[in-house]
Amino acid sequence: MFDVILEEYASSNRFTERDSRLKFTLGFGALLLVSISMSPLAPIFVAISMALIVILLAGIPARVYLSLLLLPSPFLVLSIVAILLITGGGNALTAIHLGPYTLHLSTGAIVIAINTAARILGGMSALLFVALTTPMVELFSLLKSLRLPQEFIDLSMLVYRCTFLMLAEAIAIQNAQTMRQGYSNFRNSIRSISLLGSGLFIRGWNRGEELLLAMDSRCYDGRFEMPLKGKRMGRVEISLVFAYLVICGFLALAPYIWGSG
Amino acid sequence: MRESDEPAIEFREVSFSYPFRPPSLRRLSLRIIKGRKTAILGPNGAGKTTLLLHCNGSLRPDDGAVIVKGEQIRYDRSSLRRIRRTVGLVFQRSDSQLIAPTVYQDVAFGPVNLGMESEQVREIVEETLHAVGLSGYDRRVPHQLSEGEKKRVAIAGVLAMGPEVLVLDEPTASLDPAGAEEMMDLLDELHERGVTLVISTHDVHLALGWADDVILLVDGEKIHQGPPGSVFDRPELMRQAHLSTPPLVELVRGLAARGVLPRDTLWKGVPVLIEAITEKIPGYKRGSCGTIYIADLSNGVSAHLPQLIEEKRIRHTGAMGTIAKREAARHGIQLHFTHGVIDKCLLRATMGEDSLIMTTGGMVARVRERVSEFSLSYKLDISIVEIGMPGEEHID
């Protein structure tokens, strides 16, 4: 259900109507700089500033933002533990004895772990900025301005529209099954989910035929209108995005220039 | 009938069956007259949807012919495009009709595929959304709209191609009662602009009040066609078509059987029915009638209007048509009636109360006509005051 919630917020926040190209430049620019950054400085800056931008400027509730940000936390914890115990370098701090094996925790590992955690948080924040401020529909215009084939864009628009219909169908089937004890135990769940799958396939097929009929009824001739364009980007916006990326870039590249400790 | 009897769509001995199924249409012949409001009534599975899908060539008859504007449908690509431009089809389920991710794109779908320029498309979409009362919905996504709004978008998508005939499959099926009445009001507005309308329904009450012409369909066969009165007056037809008789029809039928009322009273609307009954009551004293104010909101709401409502103590206000409704809402004028407005205001007037009808364009004349016709035939002194018309009474 997260995709639906994301879409709801993306299409109703204070950044919704800003130029999508600008939002993409900001989001993916930050993501790029986060991933090439040597120090944790730039990722932490991105994580904090993006959180502030999304919550305070775009007006996404902090609770929603945090719950989305915490989505990759199991992955984060697992990889940090692995990095701490497996990578080496620097001075050994403690040793853990596991039967015949000995695992060392070293200062080098801690540096790498901090870097990785910061990158994950920073990268996640940059992606969330794009996901939470840019409605899917804007993405189609962006694809168009990136000169992707029209057929590809048309198809993605149809897929987008149908996703929500199929989701509604799936929820309806699942409700009907749950009401009749379809998920009361493991055995039933397996059977129900397979029925749901096949039911969805048949309904999807019917939907497809209805869609064809609908398009034919309206004289489909291979043309699909693009969404209305949002506001044009202004000079102030462009300079703000540029300034932000310069700061990120400075933080990311500073250790290269002055040499890291 | 004022209009000519030229058929917009004609079925000649049309038979059709889906693969491995008993026939859905059996040698069906019928004529849908241009400029009329036709309702196709019948039980579930009677073939209503199948019939409608034949109107724009979506289904091809196994046998027989469908004729649109005097020309038999040919089923090649370019002929079908022409037919579908003339006959617009609105499905029962709006979700299967809405194709595009945004309202703007969806309404633009037809015009774009008809090869119009983007400036023209934009103009048409704006105009059409305005006509169905959804201005400013361009960027909305269909899955966030209510059922009634989706239906309006679906209608707009078809209207944008400029059809002469609009065919709607169960237009009120998924709407609540008030939503259904407003949908019918919208259809009346489209009819006012010269669109021939065909709807399928099993809502007897709705067909009774709305249609000029009713076709009864049972098991793929037409069992009757005629004005609503001719259908609802015959219990055996109603039974055959699995339709229930509305209580009001039972009432009039009962009174007519006792010789109290002429049989045709009901088809003229509730105000006429009440007049006809009160006339028969000995010693019934009528006070003087109220005034019906008619305001034309084509050019927006004049500053005087709220003032006038205040000054003249107009207790009842109603709006007809999407534009009038929106304008009234925008200026904070409370609306008591949003459907069946003329009848309701006539009833108030006969009870000596004043009311205001807000509407636009050609509907002003229709309101005036209805009111004066009613007033004249029952020798009532309902006064009509028009507001905001050039050269007419001006209120200061």
Interface residues (C-beta under 8 A of the other chain):
Chain A: E7 E8 S11 P135 M136 V137 F140 M157 L158 Y160 R161 F164 L165 A168 R207 E210 L211 L213 A214 M215 D216 S217 R218 C219 Y220 D221 G222 R223 F224 E225 M226 P227 L228
Chain B: L53 N56 S58 L80 R81 R84 R85 G88 L89 F91 R93 D95 S96 Q97 L98 I99 A100 P101 T102 Y104 Q105 A108 F109 G110 V112 N113 L114 G115 V121 D138 R139 V141 P142 H143 Q144 G157 V158 M161
